[in-house]
Amino acid sequence: QVQLVESGGGLVQAGDSLRLSCAASGCSFTFYAMAWFRQAPGKEREFVATINRIGRSTDYTNSVKGRFTISRDNAKNTVYLQMNNLEPEDAAVYYCGAGRRSSTRTRNDYGNWGQGTQVTVSS
């Protein structure tokens, strides 16, 4: 099974940018579609973005379209989430997960979740 470790979160002001990273180990990274989900206090874990195994296809939840970009570097076994123009509503713990199917928006299609990285956005 693949193991995932998220990093890059922090405290920023609204309008700032962050780049999250998710480093994979334990198996071939290229076998997996990857996704970012987030969970804010009192809310369900929410889909953010996904990318297919070779990085040619991406999908985003409506609230982050035009602001966030998911990408992957298979040579580094890493998936990224570039977050621009952050809003207070983006504050959450961000998790990455691996999926064996084609990239989807469904939480249950992913597993091997990392421990998460906290993103805090002040207004």
N, C-alpha and C positions, 0 to 999 in steps of 0.2 A: 504494500500500500504506500501511496505517496504521503509524505509529511509536508505540511505547509506552515510557514512562519511569516506573519505579517509584520511590517514595520513602516515607519514614516509618519505616523500620526503625531499630533501635537496641538498646541493652542495657537490659534491665529485669529486675526480680525476679519470681519466680513469684507469680502472683496479680495482677500489674499488667496494664495495658492498653496497646495501641498501635493506631493507626489508619494503615493503609497506604493510599497513593494511587497510582493509575496514570493518568497523563495521556496522552491520545491526540492525535495530530496527523496530518495528511497526507491524510485523507479523512473522510467522514461517519461519525462515531462511532456513529450510530444504526443503521448497517448490520450491526453486529457483536454477537453474543453475546460475553460476556467471562468469563474464568475466572482464578482464582488457583491456581497450583501452587506447591509448595515442594520443595526438595531439600536434604537433610541430608548431611553427609559419609558416603560409603560407601553411600548409598541412591539408589534411582531417584527421578526427579522424580514427585511424588505430587500427585494431585488434592486440592484443598482446598475450593473453592467455585466456583459459576458462576451467572451471571445472564443472562436473556434480553435481547433488544435493547431492550425498553421497560421492563424492570425489574419486571415483574409476577411472574415465576417465578424461584425460586432453588433451589439444591441444594447440599448440603454432605456432605463425608465424615463418617462417623460420629464420629470422634474429636473433631471441632470443633463438632458440633451443640449448640446451646444456649449456646455461648461466642462464636462468630464470626458476624458478619453482613456479607454482601456487599450493596452498594448501588451505584447509579450516578446521576450527575447529568448528563444528556445535554446540558443547556445549558452545562455546563463541560467536556464531553468527558472526564469523569473517572469512574473506577470506584474504589470504596473497599473495604477490608476492615477492619472494626472487630473487633479481637481483644481479648476480655476474659478475665480469669482465665487468663492465659498459664501454660503449664506448660513445664518443661524439654524435654519431648518436642516442643514446637512450634518449637524452635530450628532454623532453616534459612534458606537464601536463598529468598525469596519472589519469584515471577515472575508477571506477568500476560500473558495471551495473548488474541488476538482470533480469533473463529470466525465463519464465514459461515453455518454451519448453526445449528439450534436448539441450545440449551445442552446439553452433554453432560459426562460425566466422563472422556472419552477425550483423552489428551494430543495425539494426532495430529490431532484435529479443530480444533486451535488453532495459530496461528502468529504471526509478527511479535512474538516474545517480547521483552520489555524486558531490560535488563541485570541486573535483580534488585535486591532490597534485603535486607540482612542483618538477621535478627532473632535476638538472643541472649537467652536466658532463664536466669538464675541461680536455683538452688534455695534 
